[in-house]
């Protein structure tokens, strides 16, 4: 039976459509709001008082951190964000609140006597020299909890998804977690949790939990270093929390998605260059949550989040990823996926062997495919329906000239291969120099050999080879009124 799994290029196009829907999504972020300060300067000497560098400050800047960075990322990705958290009645709290500047909905609750959480990083030449944390990680008390939950419930009707951003700074108490998750689920709103608890029972009822390797190992006691371990630890964490799914963040090893009753999905990292991992987890969680709210299935949401996180770690400091940057990255991935479909024989045989190792049936068809027309599109779609993966072999330019004459092909073999690789139906594209694809058919031994119904089986090159190997031949009815020769004739007649 044909597989429903999309090709890489199809997946990137699907992710881009979900990205376009972000503008209609509101994410409600509840958690530990922080202010991240950066002091940049030069180090030119060592202190005479102690063996430490002396930083001469040049510039200072501050950005939203913690749960605030999740909200900032949501806004950068084109969504609307509402931030609910606690701040102190102090200058840092005023600074944090002012940073929202109307871009992010303000659900912050002031607690007199409780300091606003501030992380100050002292930087020189792009490197951190020291980080100073100012915080009060103790629970805020019943009155602050009630105010926090009131702000959360007031904003909930506007939300398409809830993110609980836990940095273990005392805001997400047992009471707050229980009440917030229950309210969101009662309203039919998915809840994504970025956890910090040593165990995950407190997040009971969440839709998805997104621990990193250290967090999931600490919570379950299971090592999550390789794919198998990550899957086992993820399932144990899912059971522990009673969640629908767990997305294990594995740094340079990518992601592992574990869902009840489904095989685990392992996604390799998309990072090209790592400058700073600060806030990259927030970017990943935000993109994942927004994609879910935009209608993506969990594997699709994880793919999109993976791309976003790869962009985030390439930026210095606590950084956000914009919708334009993510759209551009998805486009690049689509182009790379198209190019990667075109293979020489050795690479093609390795790919086909990998498909067969997972039980997939391989189909094969061939032709010049000089100018793609509706007849070609329907033929390819029907061919793909006969198998799980479709190999399309194209006559080289020299082969086309021998078959069609000196004026053909209209498009070069490189252009024809690129166009064919962009077709959703084609999973692998090859070129052959001979007049027929018999040599490729002998090497591949496809499970299904597919041609148009203008042939009979005894006229199909390689039919005997495939049938002798236990495969079959499928003849596809052609779309009448469409041909490359006819198209060229009409073009020439119009000149």
C-alpha positions as CSV (number, residue, x, y, z in Angstrom):
1,X,0.0,0.0,0.0
2,X,1.4,3.4,-0.9
3,X,3.0,5.3,2.0
4,X,1.5,8.6,3.1
5,X,4.8,10.0,4.2
6,X,5.6,13.2,2.3
7,X,8.9,13.8,0.5
8,X,11.4,16.3,2.0
9,X,10.4,19.0,-0.4
10,X,6.7,18.4,0.2
11,X,7.3,18.6,4.0
12,X,9.1,22.0,3.7
13,X,6.2,23.4,1.6
14,X,3.7,22.1,4.2
15,X,5.7,23.8,7.0
16,X,5.8,27.1,5.1
17,X,2.0,27.0,4.9
18,X,1.7,26.5,8.6
19,X,4.2,29.3,9.1
20,X,1.9,31.6,7.1
21,X,-0.9,30.8,9.6
22,X,1.1,32.1,12.6
23,X,-0.4,35.6,12.2
24,X,-3.8,34.3,13.3
25,X,-2.5,32.6,16.4
26,X,-2.3,33.9,20.0
27,X,0.0,32.2,22.4
28,X,-0.5,32.6,26.1
29,X,2.8,32.3,28.0
30,X,2.7,31.6,31.7
31,X,5.9,31.3,33.7
32,X,9.1,32.8,35.0
33,X,9.5,36.2,33.3
34,X,13.0,37.6,33.5
35,X,15.1,40.5,32.3
36,X,18.3,39.6,30.5
37,X,20.9,42.4,30.7
38,X,24.1,42.4,28.7
39,X,27.1,44.6,29.6
40,X,29.6,44.7,26.7
41,X,33.1,46.0,27.0
42,X,36.9,45.4,26.6
43,X,39.3,43.5,28.7
44,X,42.8,45.0,28.6
45,X,44.3,44.1,32.0
46,X,44.1,41.8,35.0
47,X,42.9,43.3,38.3
48,X,45.7,44.0,40.8
49,X,43.3,43.0,43.6
50,X,42.7,39.5,42.3
51,X,43.6,37.3,39.3
52,X,40.5,38.3,37.4
53,X,40.0,40.4,34.2
54,X,38.9,44.0,34.4
55,X,36.0,44.8,32.1
56,X,35.7,48.3,30.8
57,X,32.0,48.7,30.0
58,X,31.1,50.2,26.6
59,X,27.4,49.4,26.0
60,X,24.5,48.0,27.9
61,X,21.3,46.5,26.6
62,X,18.4,44.4,28.0
63,X,16.0,42.0,26.5
64,X,13.1,39.8,27.7
65,X,14.3,36.5,29.1
66,X,12.8,33.3,30.5
67,X,9.1,33.1,29.7
68,X,9.5,36.6,28.3
69,X,11.7,35.3,25.6
70,X,9.0,32.8,24.6
71,X,6.6,35.6,24.2
72,X,9.3,37.6,22.3
73,X,9.8,34.7,19.9
74,X,6.1,34.4,19.3
75,X,5.9,38.0,18.4
76,X,8.9,37.8,16.1
77,X,7.3,34.8,14.3
78,X,4.3,36.9,13.5
79,X,1.9,35.7,16.2
80,X,0.3,37.5,19.0
81,X,1.6,36.8,22.5
82,X,0.3,37.5,26.0
83,X,2.8,37.2,28.9
84,X,1.6,36.3,32.4
85,X,4.1,36.2,35.2
86,X,5.4,37.9,38.3
87,X,7.6,40.9,38.6
88,X,8.7,43.0,41.6
89,X,7.7,46.5,42.4
90,X,11.2,47.6,41.5
91,X,13.2,49.3,38.7
92,X,13.8,46.0,36.9
93,X,10.1,45.2,37.0
94,X,9.3,48.6,35.4
95,X,12.0,48.0,32.8
96,X,10.7,44.5,32.0
97,X,7.1,45.8,31.7
98,X,8.1,48.7,29.5
99,X,10.0,46.3,27.2
100,X,6.7,44.7,26.2
101,X,5.9,48.1,24.5
102,X,2.5,47.0,23.3
103,X,4.0,44.3,21.1
104,X,3.2,41.7,23.7
105,X,0.0,41.5,25.9
106,X,0.9,42.5,29.5
107,X,-0.4,40.1,32.1
108,X,2.4,40.7,34.5
109,X,1.5,40.8,38.2
110,X,3.5,43.0,40.6
111,X,4.4,41.5,44.0
112,X,5.8,44.1,46.4
113,X,8.9,42.9,48.2
114,X,9.7,40.2,45.6
115,X,12.6,41.2,43.3
116,X,12.2,40.9,39.5
117,X,14.4,38.1,38.2
118,X,17.4,39.6,36.4
119,X,20.3,37.8,34.7
120,X,23.3,40.1,33.9
121,X,25.9,38.8,31.5
122,X,29.3,40.6,31.2
123,X,30.6,40.2,27.7
124,X,33.9,40.8,26.0
125,X,34.6,40.0,22.4
126,X,31.5,37.8,22.1
127,X,32.5,35.7,25.2
128,X,30.8,35.7,28.6
129,X,33.1,36.6,31.4
130,X,30.6,36.3,34.2
131,X,26.8,36.0,34.8
132,X,25.1,37.7,37.8
133,X,21.7,36.3,38.8
134,X,19.4,38.4,41.0
135,X,16.3,36.4,41.9
136,X,14.0,35.0,44.6
137,X,13.2,31.4,43.6
138,X,10.8,30.8,46.6
139,X,7.0,30.3,46.0
140,X,5.3,33.7,46.0
141,X,2.5,32.8,48.4
142,X,-1.3,32.2,48.0
143,X,-2.2,35.9,47.3
144,X,0.3,36.1,44.4
145,X,-0.8,32.7,43.1
146,X,-4.5,33.9,43.0
147,X,-3.5,37.1,41.2
148,X,-1.4,35.1,38.7
149,X,-4.2,32.6,38.0
150,X,-6.8,35.5,37.6
151,X,-4.6,37.1,35.0
152,X,-4.2,33.8,33.2
153,X,-7.9,33.0,33.2
154,X,-8.7,36.5,31.9
155,X,-6.3,36.0,28.9
156,X,-7.3,32.4,28.2
157,X,-10.3,33.0,25.9
158,X,-7.9,34.8,23.5
159,X,-5.4,31.9,23.3
160,X,-4.9,29.3,20.7
161,X,-2.2,27.6,22.6
162,X,-0.7,27.8,26.1
163,X,3.1,27.6,26.9
164,X,4.1,27.0,30.5
165,X,7.7,28.2,30.7
166,X,9.2,26.8,33.9
167,X,12.6,28.2,34.9
168,X,12.3,27.0,38.5
169,X,12.1,30.5,39.8
170,X,9.1,29.8,42.0
171,X,6.2,31.1,39.8
172,X,4.9,27.7,38.6
173,X,3.9,26.2,41.9
174,X,1.8,23.0,42.2
175,X,-1.3,25.1,42.6
176,X,-0.6,27.3,39.6
177,X,0.3,24.4,37.3
178,X,-2.7,22.3,38.3
179,X,-5.2,25.2,37.9
180,X,-3.7,26.5,34.7
181,X,-3.5,23.1,32.9
182,X,-7.1,22.2,34.0
183,X,-8.5,25.6,32.8
184,X,-6.7,25.3,29.4
185,X,-7.7,21.7,28.8
186,X,-11.3,22.4,29.8
187,X,-11.3,25.2,27.1
188,X,-9.9,22.7,24.5
189,X,-6.6,24.6,24.3
190,X,-3.3,22.6,24.0
191,X,-0.7,23.1,26.7
192,X,3.0,22.9,25.9
193,X,5.4,22.7,28.9
194,X,9.1,23.5,29.0
195,X,9.9,21.8,32.3
196,X,12.4,22.2,35.1
197,X,10.9,20.0,37.9
198,X,13.0,17.0,38.9
199,X,10.0,14.9,38.2
200,X,7.1,15.6,35.8
201,X,3.9,14.6,37.8
202,X,3.2,18.2,38.5
203,X,2.6,18.8,34.7
204,X,-0.2,16.1,34.7
205,X,-2.6,16.7,31.9
206,X,-0.3,18.7,29.6
207,X,-0.5,18.1,25.9
208,X,3.3,18.0,25.3
209,X,6.3,18.2,27.6
210,X,9.7,19.3,26.1
211,X,12.5,18.3,28.4
212,X,16.2,18.3,27.3
213,X,18.4,15.2,27.8
214,X,19.5,16.1,31.3
215,X,15.9,16.9,32.4
216,X,14.4,13.7,31.0
217,X,17.2,11.6,32.4
218,X,16.9,13.1,35.9
219,X,13.1,12.6,35.9
220,X,13.1,9.0,34.7
221,X,16.5,7.7,35.6
222,X,17.0,6.5,32.0
223,X,19.9,7.6,29.9
224,X,18.8,9.4,26.8
225,X,22.1,9.7,24.9
226,X,21.2,7.7,21.8
227,X,18.0,7.3,19.8
228,X,16.9,4.2,21.7
229,X,17.6,5.7,25.1
230,X,15.8,9.0,24.1
231,X,12.7,7.0,23.0
232,X,12.6,5.0,26.2
233,X,13.2,7.9,28.5
234,X,10.6,10.0,26.5
235,X,8.0,7.3,26.9
236,X,8.7,7.0,30.6
237,X,8.4,10.8,31.0
238,X,5.1,10.8,29.0
239,X,3.7,8.1,31.3
240,X,4.9,9.9,34.4
241,X,3.2,13.2,33.4
242,X,0.1,11.6,31.8
243,X,0.9,13.8,28.7
244,X,-0.1,13.1,25.1
245,X,3.5,13.4,23.9
246,X,7.1,14.2,24.9
247,X,9.5,16.1,22.7
248,X,13.1,15.4,23.9
249,X,15.5,18.2,23.0
250,X,18.9,16.5,22.3
251,X,21.1,19.5,21.4
252,X,23.4,18.6,18.5
253,X,21.7,15.2,18.2
254,X,18.3,16.8,17.3
255,X,14.9,15.9,18.6
256,X,13.0,12.8,19.6
257,X,9.2,12.9,19.5
258,X,7.4,10.2,21.6
259,X,3.6,9.8,21.3
260,X,1.2,7.3,22.9
261,X,0.8,4.3,20.5
262,X,3.1,5.7,17.8
263,X,6.6,4.8,16.9
264,X,9.2,7.4,18.0
265,X,10.4,10.1,15.5
266,X,14.0,11.1,15.5
267,X,14.8,14.4,13.8
268,X,18.5,15.4,13.2
269,X,19.6,18.9,14.2
270,X,19.3,21.7,11.7
271,X,22.0,23.9,13.3
272,X,24.8,24.9,10.8
273,X,26.9,27.0,13.1
274,X,26.6,27.4,16.8
275,X,27.3,30.9,18.3
276,X,25.3,30.8,21.5
277,X,22.6,28.4,22.8
278,X,21.0,31.0,25.1
279,X,17.3,31.0,24.5
280,X,17.4,28.4,21.7
281,X,15.1,26.1,23.7
282,X,12.6,29.0,24.0
283,X,12.7,29.4,20.2
284,X,12.1,25.7,19.7
285,X,9.2,25.5,22.2
286,X,7.6,28.6,20.8
287,X,7.7,27.5,17.2
288,X,6.4,24.0,18.1
289,X,3.5,25.5,20.1
290,X,2.6,28.0,17.3
291,X,2.7,25.2,14.7
292,X,0.3,23.1,16.8
293,X,-2.1,26.0,17.1
294,X,-1.8,26.7,13.4
295,X,-3.1,23.1,12.7
296,X,0.1,21.2,12.2
297,X,0.4,17.6,13.3
298,X,3.0,17.0,16.0
299,X,5.7,15.6,13.7
300,X,5.3,18.6,11.4
301,X,5.4,21.0,14.3
302,X,8.6,19.3,15.5
303,X,10.2,19.7,12.1
304,X,9.4,23.4,12.0
305,X,10.6,23.9,15.5
306,X,13.8,22.1,14.6
307,X,14.6,24.5,11.8
308,X,13.8,27.5,14.1
309,X,16.1,26.3,16.8
310,X,18.9,25.8,14.3
311,X,18.6,29.4,13.3
312,X,18.5,30.6,17.0
313,X,21.8,28.9,18.0
314,X,23.6,30.7,15.2
315,X,22.9,34.0,16.8
316,X,24.7,35.5,19.8
317,X,23.0,36.0,23.1
318,X,19.3,35.6,23.9
319,X,18.0,35.9,20.4
320,X,14.7,35.5,18.5
321,X,14.0,34.2,15.1
322,X,11.8,36.2,12.8
323,X,9.1,34.8,10.5
324,X,11.0,36.0,7.5
325,X,14.2,34.2,8.6
326,X,12.3,31.0,9.2
327,X,10.5,31.2,5.8
328,X,13.8,31.8,4.1
329,X,15.3,28.7,5.9
330,X,12.4,26.6,4.8
331,X,12.8,27.7,1.3
332,X,16.5,26.8,1.3
333,X,15.6,23.4,2.8
334,X,13.1,22.9,0.0
335,X,15.7,23.7,-2.7
336,X,18.2,21.4,-1.0
337,X,15.6,18.7,-0.8
338,X,14.9,19.1,-4.5
339,X,18.6,18.9,-5.5
340,X,19.2,15.9,-3.2
341,X,16.6,13.8,-5.2
342,X,18.9,13.7,-8.3
343,X,21.4,10.9,-7.9
344,X,24.0,8.8,-9.7
345,X,23.5,5.0,-9.7
346,X,25.6,4.1,-6.7
347,X,23.8,6.7,-4.4
348,X,20.4,5.7,-5.9
349,X,21.0,2.0,-5.1
350,X,22.0,2.9,-1.5
351,X,18.8,5.0,-1.1
352,X,16.6,2.3,-2.6
353,X,18.2,-0.3,-0.3
354,X,17.4,1.9,2.7
355,X,13.8,2.2,1.6
356,X,13.4,-1.5,1.1
357,X,14.9,-2.2,4.5
358,X,11.9,-0.4,6.0
359,X,9.4,-2.4,3.9
360,X,8.7,0.2,1.2
361,X,7.9,-0.8,-2.4
362,X,9.8,0.9,-5.1
363,X,8.3,1.8,-8.5
364,X,10.2,2.8,-11.7
365,X,9.2,4.8,-14.7
366,X,11.1,6.6,-17.4
367,X,10.8,9.1,-20.3
368,X,12.2,12.3,-21.8
369,X,9.9,14.6,-19.9
370,X,11.0,17.5,-22.0
371,X,8.2,19.9,-21.3
372,X,6.1,18.9,-18.3
373,X,2.3,19.1,-19.2
374,X,-0.9,18.0,-17.4
375,X,-0.6,14.5,-19.0
376,X,2.8,14.1,-17.4
377,X,1.5,15.3,-14.0
378,X,-1.4,12.8,-14.0
379,X,0.8,10.0,-15.2
380,X,3.3,10.6,-12.4
381,X,0.6,10.9,-9.8
382,X,-0.9,7.6,-10.9
383,X,2.6,6.0,-11.0
384,X,3.3,7.1,-7.5
385,X,0.0,5.6,-6.4
386,X,1.3,2.2,-7.4
387,X,4.2,2.2,-5.0
388,X,5.7,3.7,-1.8
389,X,8.6,5.4,-3.6
390,X,8.9,6.3,-7.2
391,X,12.2,6.4,-9.2
392,X,12.0,8.5,-12.4
393,X,14.7,7.9,-15.0
394,X,15.2,10.6,-17.7
395,X,16.9,10.2,-21.1
396,X,20.1,12.3,-21.2
397,X,20.3,15.0,-23.9
398,X,22.3,12.8,-26.2
399,X,19.7,10.0,-25.8
400,X,16.8,12.4,-26.5
401,X,18.5,13.7,-29.7
402,X,18.9,10.1,-31.0
403,X,15.3,9.3,-30.3
404,X,13.6,12.7,-31.1
405,X,15.9,14.4,-33.5
406,X,18.5,17.3,-33.4
407,X,16.0,19.9,-32.2
408,X,15.3,18.1,-29.0
409,X,15.3,18.3,-26.1
410,X,14.0,21.8,-25.6
411,X,15.3,21.8,-22.0
412,X,18.7,20.5,-21.0
413,X,19.0,17.3,-18.9
414,X,20.0,19.4,-15.8
415,X,16.9,21.5,-16.2
416,X,14.6,18.5,-16.8
417,X,16.1,16.8,-13.7
418,X,15.5,19.8,-11.5
419,X,11.9,20.2,-12.7
420,X,11.2,16.5,-12.2
421,X,12.8,16.6,-8.7
422,X,10.4,19.4,-7.8
423,X,7.4,17.1,-8.6
424,X,5.8,15.7,-5.5
425,X,5.3,12.3,-7.1
426,X,9.1,11.8,-7.8
427,X,11.1,10.5,-4.9
428,X,14.4,9.9,-6.8
429,X,15.5,11.2,-10.2
430,X,18.2,9.6,-12.4
431,X,19.6,10.2,-15.9
432,X,20.6,7.5,-18.4
433,X,22.7,7.7,-21.5
434,X,21.5,4.6,-23.4
435,X,18.5,4.6,-25.7
436,X,16.6,2.5,-23.1
437,X,16.7,2.3,-19.3
438,X,17.4,-1.5,-19.3
439,X,20.7,-1.2,-17.5
440,X,19.1,0.8,-14.6
441,X,16.2,-1.6,-14.4
442,X,18.5,-4.6,-14.1
443,X,20.4,-2.8,-11.3
444,X,17.3,-1.6,-9.4
445,X,14.9,-4.5,-10.0
446,X,11.9,-2.3,-9.1
447,X,8.9,-3.9,-7.5
448,X,6.7,-2.1,-10.0
449,X,7.6,-1.0,-13.5
450,X,5.2,1.6,-14.8
451,X,4.6,2.9,-18.3
452,X,1.7,4.6,-20.2
453,X,-1.1,2.4,-21.6
454,X,0.0,3.3,-25.2
455,X,2.4,0.4,-24.7
456,X,1.6,-3.3,-24.3
457,X,3.5,-5.3,-21.7
458,X,5.6,-7.1,-24.3
459,X,6.7,-3.6,-25.6
460,X,7.8,-2.3,-22.2
461,X,11.6,-2.4,-21.9
462,X,12.6,-4.4,-18.8
463,X,9.1,-6.0,-18.3
464,X,10.6,-9.5,-18.5
465,X,13.4,-8.6,-16.1
466,X,11.0,-7.2,-13.5
467,X,8.5,-10.1,-13.8
468,X,11.3,-12.7,-13.6
469,X,12.4,-11.1,-10.3
470,X,8.9,-11.3,-8.9
471,X,7.8,-7.7,-9.7
472,X,4.9,-6.5,-11.8
473,X,4.2,-4.2,-14.7
474,X,1.5,-1.4,-14.4
475,X,0.2,0.4,-17.5
476,X,-1.3,3.8,-16.8
477,X,-4.1,5.3,-19.0
478,X,-2.8,8.5,-20.7
479,X,-4.5,11.9,-20.6
480,X,-5.7,12.6,-24.1
481,X,-4.9,15.8,-25.9
482,X,-1.5,16.4,-24.2
483,X,2.0,15.7,-25.7
484,X,5.3,17.4,-25.8
485,X,5.4,17.2,-29.6
486,X,2.0,18.8,-29.8
487,X,2.9,21.6,-27.4
488,X,6.1,22.4,-29.4
489,X,4.0,22.4,-32.6
490,X,1.6,24.9,-31.2
491,X,4.4,27.1,-29.9
492,X,6.0,27.2,-33.3
493,X,2.7,27.9,-35.0
494,X,2.2,31.0,-32.9
495,X,5.6,32.5,-33.8
